[in-house]
């Protein structure tokens, strides 16, 4: 039901045994997270995406993290690619963005 080229943000689940998106959608998406280590502790989508949890490939779906995307090290592979950003929320990133916004008069 998701068109090619769609980008999704997922922020609702916060444990590795929870998820808010269906397996087939996760399987069809290139998954990015805010931080790999934090996602291993809090993100259910990548961990639960594979049908067989014993195969050890659950985290193969994660293509990279937010720092790689922002720096340009990673980019969308095609206009048709479905991308998924799974955020677990990092206070240090929130503070960095707030500082940048506060420093710019044109954003206030």
Secondary structure as UniProt FT lines:
FT   TURN            4..5
FT   STRAND          7..10
FT   TURN            16..17
FT   HELIX           23..27
FT   STRAND          29..33
FT   HELIX           36..42
FT   HELIX           44..48
FT   HELIX           53..55
FT   HELIX           58..61
FT   STRAND          62..65
FT   HELIX           66..71
FT   TURN            79..80
FT   STRAND          82..86
FT   HELIX           91..103
FT   HELIX           105..107
//
